């Protein structure tokens, strides 16, 4: 069990505290708070569903997803994406000679999202400077990765880029399979 308080854990990425970030990555009791941070991020990023008017899928039977449906789909997809990326990143970090588990990568990613949460709240207030907060969160993420994985900063940066590319490819494959399954169901029903 970690001696860090919740406040210490939330401040570690804001202070770019390498030792604190390393402690969070290795602290299994931080996993629950990591899930909360990812869910808060997913909720904040999914709020745009209520300003976009829903999504139209005219080519698939003319169906629409209303704002609530789009919010739920965005929420679930965001959480799955973070978990998938964490799994891929742990694998890639090991390929770079480091040590990492999926949950260490997940905790590090989740706690670096504190910057993004602050940026999203500021954006809701009308200031659209979220890009700056995203960069700060990315810097905290790289610092955190170097603190526990044994990979140097440049290697961690490259590992994140490689993991992002692999995650996007995996997501495209998953989406392709889902589209084929939906189309197969539609053609089988007709």
N, C-alpha and C positions, 0 to 999 in steps of 0.2 A: 504494500500500500504506500502511496506517495505522501510525502509530507507537504506537498504543495496544496494550497487552498485553491478553490475554484477561481478566485480572483487572480491568484498567481498564474494559473494555467491560461486564463484569458488574456492576461497582460504579457505573457512570454512572447507571443508573436508580434505584439505591438512594440515591444522593446527590442526585438530581434535578439532575444536572449538565447544563445546557442545551447547553454547547459540546460536551461528550462525547457526548451523545445525537445532536446534529447530525452529529458526525463519524462516528458509527456508521451513521446513515441514509445517508450519502454514501459509505461505505466498502464496496465490493463484496466485499472479503475477509471481511467480517463475515457474509455470507450463509450460509455453512456452519454457523456457530455459531447463527445465527438459526433454521435448520432444526432443529438439535439442541434448542434451547429449546422450539420448538413441539412436537416429538415428545415431549420429557419432559413438557410440560404435557398433551398428549393422553394419554400413558400414565397420568399421575396422575389425570386426570379419568375415565379409562376403568376404573380399578381398582374403581369401584363396581359394575361388572358382576359381580364375584365375590362381592359381598355381597347382590346383589339376586335371585339365583337364576335369572337369564336372563329372557328376554322371551317372552311368549306371543302368538302371532298366531292365535288360535282361529278367526277369521273367514276366514282364508286356508288352507283345507285342514287346519286344526287343527295347523299346524306350529309348532314352538317353536325359538327360538334359545337355545342353551345359553350358559353364562357366557363361554366362550372366543369363541364367535361374536359375542356382544354386545360383548365387549372389542374385537375386530377391527373390527366395524362402527363403534363409537364412535371408535376410533383414526383410521380412515380419514376418517370424517365430520368430525372435529375439524380435521384437517389441511386438508381441502378447504375447510372453512368459513373458516379463517384466510386461506387464499390468495384465496378469493372476496372476503372482506371487504377485504383489502388492495387488490385490483384496483378494487373499487367506491370505496374511500376515496381512492385516487389520482385517480380521475375526479372525485369530488366536490370534493376540495381544489382541483383546477384550476378548477372552477366557482366557487369562492370567491376566485379571483384568485391562488391560490398555484401553486407548482410542485411536482410530485411524480410519482414513478414507482411502479409496483406494488411493486417490490422495496424502494424506500425506505420505503414504508408497511409492508411486511412486516417489514423489519428493525426498524423502530421498534416495531411491535406485539410482535414476538418478544422484544425486549430488555426491554420493559416487563412481560413475563410473568414476569420474575425474581421480582417481588413475589408473584405468584400461586403460583409454585413453592414459595417459602418458606412461604406460607400453607397450601398443600396438605400440606407436610411437617409443619407444626405440627398440622394437622387430623388427620393419621395418628397423631400422638402423643396425641390425645384432646382437644385444645383446638379448639373450633369457632369460631374468630375469623377465618375466611377472608375475610369481608366487608370487614374493615378492610384487609387486604392487597390486596384487589381495588380498593378506593378509592385506595390508595397507588399501585398499578400504573396506574390510570387517570390519576392526576395526572401521573405520570412520562410516560405516553403523550402527554398533551396538551402538556406541556413540550417533549417531543421533536418533536412535530409543528410547534410554533411555531418550533423552532430551524432547521429546514431548508426548510419549505414557504413561508415568507413570509406565512402567515396568522396573525393575532393569536389570542390564547387563546380569546376568546369565539367567533370564527369557527371555530377548530379544534374546539371543543366542539360547535357546531351541525353542522359537517361530519361529525363522528363519529356523531352521532345520525341525521342523514340517511342516512349510509352504512349504519348498522345497519338502518334501516327498509328501505332498498333491498335489502340482503343478505337479510333475512328474506323479503321478497316473492320474490326470485329463488329462494331455497331452497324456498319453498312451491310455486312453479311447477315447479321441478325434481322435487320429491316427487310432485306431481300427475301429471306426465308419467310418472314411474316407476311409480306405482300403475296408471295407465291401461295401460301396457305390460304389467305383470304380470297385470292382469285380462284384457287381451286375449289373452295367452298361455294363461291358464287356460281361458277360454271357447273358444278355438280348439282346445284339446286335448280338450275334452269333446264 
